[in-house]
Amino acid sequence: MEKSRGMSLASIRLSGVVFGEPDRSVVRTKDGCAWHIGSQDAVDWINDGTSVGKAITAAIPAVFEAYATVELPVNWEEAQARHDAAVVEVLRERSDQQPWWLGYLDAGADDVVFSDAPMVTVYQGWRYVLVQAGPEQALSRRHSDTGTFLKGALPNLMFPADRSWLVSTLWDDDWICIGGPATLIDGLLAHPVLQSRLGGWEPTTSPTRAHP
């Protein structure tokens, strides 16, 4: 297997827009590569666009063309790896060649990958380690057997450098919230492994409960 490579220190420019400044970020080393740790300004757009409630805008800003929720597997020990791979497959197909920001929620016992890294604050004071990496690392960086609330290897928060989509799994939810282009949402709905539904209203449980 080819060795993973860390990202360039240069700022990422896409369509004439710069999102974040990786040359200012803190760096941590893993597997012989340097990985950038994101700062608060990389996630402020999420905080600015979300609010407490039961709608999907509790997790995803109202800036996207379409939205969906994807249920986590009931028998997650058996099916979670296939589910995680399917989610990343759909995201990768619609992301071009660009870095992703991966956010790992500090819920007390969960693996945040870089335990000594500075954290960012998202939603209602929740703390995440934000790492600039890619789809391969999204599937492999985290150890899924270390956390109380963790299901699978995927980060709790994922979005590409151009912010064209956002994936968020709030700490004790049994579903993933996703916003992005209609083609991305169509891909999720059509994938045979994923249990997806259009929109994101959850009428019976709130995705905004504070974690410990």
Residue frames as qw, qx, qy, qz and C-alpha x, y, z in Angstrom:
[[0.000, 0.889, 0.459, 0.000, 0.00, 0.00, 0.00],
 [0.384, 0.559, -0.043, 0.734, 1.32, 3.44, -0.87],
 [0.379, -0.319, -0.500, 0.710, 2.32, 5.50, 2.12],
 [0.001, 0.900, 0.436, 0.000, 0.01, 8.37, 3.03],
 [0.449, 0.263, -0.007, 0.854, 1.33, 11.82, 2.33],
 [0.140, -0.623, -0.420, 0.645, 0.83, 14.94, 4.40],
 [0.333, 0.856, 0.376, 0.120, -0.61, 18.08, 2.84],
 [0.478, 0.423, -0.010, 0.769, 1.33, 21.04, 1.48],
 [0.284, -0.460, -0.404, 0.738, 1.92, 24.05, 3.70],
 [0.014, 0.089, 0.315, 0.945, 0.61, 26.34, 0.99],
 [0.434, 0.286, 0.397, -0.756, -2.84, 27.91, 1.23],
 [0.361, 0.304, 0.855, 0.214, -5.53, 26.13, -0.77],
 [0.245, 0.391, -0.098, -0.882, -6.97, 28.17, -3.64],
 [0.252, 0.322, 0.890, 0.201, -10.08, 26.93, -5.37],
 [0.144, 0.753, 0.560, 0.315, -12.18, 28.98, -7.80],
 [0.189, 0.607, -0.058, 0.769, -10.28, 32.07, -6.69],
 [0.569, -0.700, 0.015, -0.432, -11.30, 31.65, -3.04],
 [0.368, 0.311, -0.764, 0.429, -9.02, 30.83, -0.11],
 [0.732, -0.550, -0.184, -0.357, -10.64, 28.97, 2.80],
 [0.815, -0.546, 0.083, 0.177, -8.41, 28.90, 5.85],
 [0.284, 0.839, -0.455, 0.093, -4.67, 29.43, 5.89],
 [0.974, -0.153, -0.143, 0.089, -2.92, 26.08, 6.42],
 [0.574, 0.455, -0.344, 0.587, 0.49, 27.78, 6.54],
 [0.212, -0.577, 0.361, -0.702, -0.49, 29.15, 9.95],
 [0.870, -0.328, -0.147, -0.338, -1.83, 25.91, 11.37],
 [0.486, -0.567, 0.652, -0.130, -0.17, 23.73, 13.96],
 [0.675, 0.360, -0.608, -0.211, 1.47, 20.57, 12.64],
 [0.724, -0.374, 0.542, -0.208, 1.49, 17.09, 14.16],
 [0.291, 0.463, -0.794, -0.265, 3.40, 14.07, 12.88],
 [0.793, -0.033, 0.521, -0.314, 1.93, 10.62, 12.31],
 [0.881, 0.275, 0.364, 0.129, 3.18, 7.71, 10.20],
 [0.601, -0.130, 0.306, 0.727, 6.19, 9.76, 9.22],
 [0.187, 0.554, 0.430, 0.689, 4.12, 12.58, 7.70],
 [0.041, -0.153, -0.329, 0.931, 3.22, 16.09, 8.85],
 [0.074, -0.611, -0.739, -0.274, -0.50, 16.82, 9.23],
 [0.013, -0.324, 0.071, -0.943, -1.97, 20.28, 9.69],
 [0.150, -0.488, -0.769, 0.385, -4.20, 20.93, 12.71],
 [0.037, 0.648, 0.430, 0.628, -6.99, 23.36, 11.88],
 [0.109, -0.064, -0.409, 0.904, -7.71, 26.54, 13.78],
 [0.219, 0.501, 0.644, -0.534, -11.01, 28.09, 14.84],
 [0.307, 0.521, -0.156, -0.781, -11.43, 30.17, 11.69],
 [0.143, 0.124, -0.883, -0.430, -11.75, 26.94, 9.67],
 [0.139, -0.391, -0.910, 0.008, -15.06, 26.09, 11.42],
 [0.085, 0.309, 0.329, -0.888, -16.54, 29.50, 12.22],
 [0.371, 0.049, -0.470, -0.799, -18.71, 29.27, 9.10],
 [0.422, -0.273, -0.860, -0.092, -20.44, 26.24, 10.65],
 [0.200, -0.400, -0.618, 0.647, -21.12, 28.05, 13.92],
 [0.136, 0.232, -0.047, -0.962, -22.42, 31.08, 12.06],
 [0.460, 0.038, -0.538, -0.706, -24.92, 28.97, 10.12],
 [0.494, -0.239, -0.836, -0.028, -26.29, 26.57, 12.73],
 [0.344, -0.389, 0.292, -0.803, -28.63, 26.93, 15.70],
 [0.204, -0.015, 0.906, -0.371, -30.22, 24.78, 18.37],
 [0.678, 0.203, 0.025, -0.706, -33.28, 22.86, 17.17],
 [0.739, 0.028, 0.669, -0.072, -34.55, 19.63, 15.66],
 [0.690, 0.710, -0.006, -0.141, -34.07, 20.63, 12.02],
 [0.885, 0.165, 0.024, 0.434, -30.94, 19.63, 10.12],
 [0.237, 0.796, -0.132, 0.540, -29.69, 23.21, 10.53],
 [0.673, -0.717, 0.172, -0.059, -28.73, 22.20, 14.07],
 [0.787, -0.280, 0.405, 0.372, -25.76, 20.48, 12.42],
 [0.522, 0.234, 0.496, 0.654, -25.56, 21.80, 8.84],
 [0.038, 0.445, 0.052, -0.893, -25.71, 25.48, 7.80],
 [0.544, 0.639, 0.514, -0.176, -28.52, 26.47, 5.42],
 [0.068, 0.733, -0.381, -0.560, -26.10, 27.23, 2.58],
 [0.253, -0.168, 0.889, 0.343, -26.35, 24.04, 0.53],
 [0.424, 0.075, -0.513, -0.742, -28.47, 22.99, -2.41],
 [0.803, -0.197, -0.442, -0.349, -29.74, 19.78, -0.81],
 [0.299, -0.494, 0.666, -0.473, -29.68, 17.85, 2.46],
 [0.808, -0.065, -0.541, -0.224, -29.97, 14.25, 3.67],
 [0.523, -0.553, 0.573, -0.303, -29.63, 12.09, 6.74],
 [0.663, 0.265, -0.694, -0.089, -27.99, 8.67, 6.63],
 [0.814, -0.501, 0.089, -0.279, -28.84, 6.16, 9.33],
 [0.030, -0.567, 0.815, -0.115, -26.01, 4.38, 11.12],
 [0.602, 0.004, -0.771, -0.207, -26.24, 0.58, 10.98],
 [0.749, -0.522, 0.036, -0.406, -28.19, -1.09, 13.78],
 [0.946, -0.225, 0.097, 0.213, -25.74, -3.98, 13.92],
 [0.190, 0.948, -0.251, -0.045, -22.86, -1.58, 13.66],
 [0.514, -0.556, 0.631, 0.166, -20.09, -4.00, 14.64],
 [0.674, 0.176, 0.675, 0.243, -20.87, -6.06, 11.54],
 [0.463, 0.712, 0.459, 0.260, -22.00, -3.40, 9.06],
 [0.146, -0.920, -0.027, 0.363, -20.23, -0.20, 10.08],
 [0.424, -0.396, 0.521, 0.627, -17.10, -0.72, 7.98],
 [0.331, 0.394, 0.708, 0.484, -19.16, -1.17, 4.80],
 [0.003, 0.908, 0.415, -0.052, -21.28, 1.84, 5.73],
 [0.307, -0.783, 0.163, 0.517, -18.22, 4.05, 6.35],
 [0.416, -0.129, 0.636, 0.637, -16.62, 2.97, 3.06],
 [0.250, 0.622, 0.673, 0.313, -19.83, 3.72, 1.16],
 [0.090, -0.941, -0.220, 0.240, -20.13, 7.23, 2.62],
 [0.333, -0.640, 0.382, 0.578, -16.52, 8.05, 1.74],
 [0.447, 0.178, 0.719, 0.502, -16.95, 6.56, -1.73],
 [0.186, 0.820, 0.516, 0.165, -19.82, 8.93, -2.54],
 [0.209, -0.925, 0.010, 0.318, -18.00, 11.93, -1.05],
 [0.486, -0.400, 0.513, 0.583, -14.75, 11.15, -2.86],
 [0.448, 0.412, 0.667, 0.430, -16.47, 10.87, -6.25],
 [0.092, 0.876, 0.372, 0.292, -17.74, 14.44, -5.89],
 [0.466, -0.826, -0.006, 0.318, -14.75, 16.15, -4.28],
 [0.522, 0.796, -0.255, 0.170, -12.13, 16.46, -7.02],
 [0.765, 0.047, -0.367, 0.527, -8.52, 16.42, -5.83],
 [0.096, -0.708, 0.188, -0.674, -8.53, 18.56, -2.70],
 [0.195, 0.104, -0.809, 0.545, -7.83, 18.12, 1.01],
 [0.520, -0.607, -0.510, -0.319, -10.57, 17.42, 3.53],
 [0.163, -0.474, 0.523, -0.689, -10.92, 18.77, 7.03],
 [0.652, -0.244, -0.716, -0.046, -11.59, 15.92, 9.47],
 [0.277, -0.556, 0.327, -0.712, -13.00, 16.80, 12.89],
 [0.574, -0.127, -0.794, 0.152, -12.76, 14.40, 15.84],
 [0.466, -0.697, -0.079, -0.540, -15.07, 15.17, 18.76],
 [0.222, 0.240, -0.766, 0.553, -13.63, 15.01, 22.26],
 [0.665, -0.445, -0.286, -0.527, -16.46, 13.27, 24.11],
 [0.642, -0.619, 0.364, -0.270, -14.29, 12.04, 26.94],
 [0.735, -0.269, 0.615, 0.096, -13.13, 8.57, 25.87],
 [0.785, 0.586, 0.201, -0.002, -13.17, 8.74, 22.08],
 [0.683, -0.104, 0.304, 0.655, -10.04, 8.65, 19.93],
 [0.211, 0.929, 0.090, -0.291, -9.28, 12.18, 18.67],
 [0.815, 0.498, -0.028, 0.294, -6.19, 10.94, 16.75],
 [0.437, 0.412, -0.320, 0.733, -3.87, 13.69, 18.06],
 [0.509, -0.669, -0.526, 0.128, -4.57, 13.91, 21.77],
 [0.458, -0.467, -0.135, 0.745, -2.10, 16.75, 22.35],
 [0.231, 0.345, 0.408, 0.813, -3.37, 18.97, 19.52],
 [0.166, 0.191, 0.275, -0.928, -5.24, 22.25, 20.13],
 [0.193, 0.464, 0.863, 0.043, -8.98, 22.01, 19.59],
 [0.141, -0.195, -0.266, -0.934, -11.67, 24.10, 17.92],
 [0.264, 0.283, 0.693, -0.609, -15.16, 24.79, 19.25],
 [0.238, -0.122, -0.652, -0.709, -18.23, 23.89, 17.17],
 [0.463, -0.519, -0.649, -0.308, -21.96, 23.99, 17.95],
 [0.507, -0.796, -0.086, -0.318, -22.77, 24.39, 21.64],
 [0.327, -0.787, 0.501, -0.152, -19.24, 24.45, 22.99],
 [0.982, -0.005, 0.178, 0.062, -18.24, 21.05, 21.63],
 [0.182, -0.783, 0.527, 0.278, -14.50, 20.55, 21.22],
 [0.924, 0.364, 0.115, 0.037, -12.93, 18.92, 18.15],
 [0.432, -0.476, 0.523, 0.560, -9.43, 18.18, 16.92],
 [0.637, 0.721, 0.107, -0.249, -9.48, 19.33, 13.28],
 [0.552, -0.345, 0.603, 0.461, -7.00, 17.67, 10.92],
 [0.524, 0.653, -0.243, -0.490, -6.35, 18.47, 7.25],
 [0.438, -0.213, 0.857, 0.170, -6.10, 15.13, 5.45],
 [0.414, 0.218, -0.560, -0.684, -8.21, 13.20, 2.92],
 [0.841, -0.082, -0.180, -0.504, -10.58, 10.29, 2.30],
 [0.724, 0.147, -0.649, 0.181, -8.02, 7.59, 3.07],
 [0.160, 0.182, -0.631, 0.737, -7.34, 9.09, 6.48],
 [0.569, -0.210, 0.069, -0.792, -11.06, 9.52, 7.13],
 [0.902, -0.055, -0.321, -0.285, -11.37, 5.73, 7.00],
 [0.834, 0.090, -0.454, 0.301, -8.21, 4.80, 8.83],
 [0.157, 0.561, -0.411, 0.701, -7.05, 7.40, 11.33],
 [0.514, -0.432, 0.342, -0.657, -9.38, 6.62, 14.20],
 [0.174, 0.048, -0.975, 0.129, -9.53, 3.46, 16.28],
 [0.509, -0.336, -0.350, -0.711, -13.22, 2.57, 16.49],
 [0.709, -0.343, -0.614, 0.038, -13.00, 0.47, 19.65],
 [0.405, 0.036, -0.458, 0.790, -11.79, 3.18, 21.99],
 [0.165, -0.192, 0.087, -0.964, -14.79, 5.45, 22.49],
 [0.259, 0.255, 0.773, -0.520, -17.96, 5.27, 24.50],
 [0.499, 0.606, 0.307, -0.539, -20.12, 6.88, 21.83],
 [0.133, 0.549, -0.600, -0.566, -18.05, 6.15, 18.74],
 [0.820, 0.276, 0.487, -0.119, -19.48, 4.01, 15.95],
 [0.767, 0.559, 0.162, 0.271, -17.05, 3.23, 13.18],
 [0.653, -0.155, 0.066, 0.738, -13.91, 4.99, 12.07],
 [0.253, 0.682, 0.316, 0.609, -15.32, 8.09, 10.39],
 [0.179, 0.029, -0.315, 0.931, -14.65, 11.53, 11.90],
 [0.071, 0.614, 0.665, -0.419, -17.57, 13.33, 13.53],
 [0.246, 0.862, 0.069, -0.439, -17.10, 16.26, 11.14],
 [0.581, -0.010, 0.553, 0.597, -15.90, 16.29, 7.51],
 [0.415, 0.860, 0.201, -0.219, -15.80, 18.90, 4.78],
 [0.752, 0.297, 0.183, 0.559, -13.54, 19.60, 1.78],
 [0.386, -0.224, -0.024, 0.895, -11.34, 22.66, 1.34],
 [0.057, -0.221, -0.371, -0.900, -13.92, 24.37, -0.88],
 [0.271, 0.159, 0.610, -0.728, -16.74, 23.73, 1.64],
 [0.426, 0.040, -0.550, -0.717, -18.93, 22.28, -1.12],
 [0.732, -0.344, -0.523, -0.271, -20.39, 19.77, 1.34],
 [0.185, -0.491, 0.616, -0.588, -20.48, 19.09, 5.07],
 [0.725, -0.200, -0.650, -0.108, -20.93, 15.84, 6.98],
 [0.168, -0.464, 0.534, -0.686, -21.67, 15.93, 10.70],
 [0.662, -0.303, -0.684, -0.058, -22.44, 13.14, 13.16],
 [0.318, -0.668, 0.270, -0.616, -23.46, 14.65, 16.49],
 [0.051, -0.487, 0.815, -0.308, -22.15, 12.86, 19.51],
 [0.367, 0.014, 0.876, -0.312, -25.02, 10.48, 20.44],
 [0.648, 0.393, -0.040, -0.652, -27.06, 10.45, 17.23],
 [0.680, 0.035, 0.726, 0.095, -27.83, 7.35, 15.22],
 [0.606, 0.696, 0.346, 0.170, -27.63, 9.18, 11.91],
 [0.459, -0.161, 0.206, 0.849, -25.31, 11.37, 9.86],
 [0.266, 0.861, 0.280, -0.332, -26.39, 14.82, 8.66],
 [0.522, -0.021, 0.467, 0.713, -25.15, 15.90, 5.23],
 [0.324, 0.850, 0.188, -0.370, -25.52, 19.04, 3.13],
 [0.376, -0.327, 0.577, 0.647, -24.12, 19.56, -0.35],
 [0.306, 0.254, -0.484, -0.779, -24.89, 19.63, -4.08],
 [0.822, 0.109, 0.141, -0.540, -27.98, 17.78, -5.30],
 [0.740, 0.390, -0.540, -0.097, -25.76, 15.32, -7.18],
 [0.122, 0.344, -0.819, 0.443, -24.04, 14.36, -3.92],
 [0.537, -0.036, 0.533, -0.653, -27.34, 13.82, -2.13],
 [0.836, 0.289, -0.185, -0.428, -28.64, 11.79, -5.09],
 [0.518, 0.411, -0.742, 0.109, -25.55, 9.60, -4.83],
 [0.157, -0.209, 0.781, -0.567, -26.22, 8.93, -1.15],
 [0.699, 0.126, 0.285, -0.644, -29.87, 8.14, -1.77],
 [0.809, 0.385, -0.322, -0.306, -29.01, 5.75, -4.60],
 [0.183, 0.495, -0.834, 0.159, -26.21, 3.84, -2.86],
 [0.762, -0.192, -0.551, -0.281, -27.36, 0.28, -2.04],
 [0.549, -0.065, -0.666, 0.500, -25.44, 0.09, 1.24],
 [0.058, 0.031, -0.345, 0.936, -26.74, 3.34, 2.75],
 [0.096, -0.665, -0.739, 0.044, -30.09, 3.97, 4.42],
 [0.170, -0.082, -0.002, 0.982, -30.56, 7.61, 3.40],
 [0.123, 0.750, 0.649, -0.016, -33.47, 9.98, 3.27],
 [0.262, 0.536, 0.192, 0.779, -33.89, 13.35, 1.68],
 [0.320, -0.798, -0.063, -0.507, -34.03, 16.39, 3.91],
 [0.429, 0.227, -0.680, 0.550, -33.21, 16.11, 7.55],
 [0.479, -0.467, 0.150, -0.728, -36.12, 16.78, 9.87],
 [0.390, -0.031, -0.892, 0.228, -36.10, 14.44, 12.83],
 [0.432, -0.551, -0.232, -0.675, -39.52, 14.76, 14.54],
 [0.804, -0.491, -0.312, -0.120, -39.01, 12.59, 17.61],
 [0.758, -0.437, -0.082, 0.478, -35.48, 13.13, 18.88],
 [0.083, 0.989, -0.099, -0.073, -33.32, 16.18, 19.07],
 [0.844, 0.273, -0.124, 0.446, -29.79, 16.20, 17.62],
 [0.154, 0.742, -0.199, 0.622, -28.74, 19.02, 19.89],
 [0.764, -0.635, -0.115, -0.009, -28.34, 17.46, 23.31],
 [0.013, 0.851, -0.500, 0.158, -25.14, 18.58, 25.04],
 [0.840, 0.099, -0.505, 0.173, -22.48, 15.90, 25.41],
 [0.712, -0.632, -0.191, 0.239, -20.85, 15.33, 28.80]]
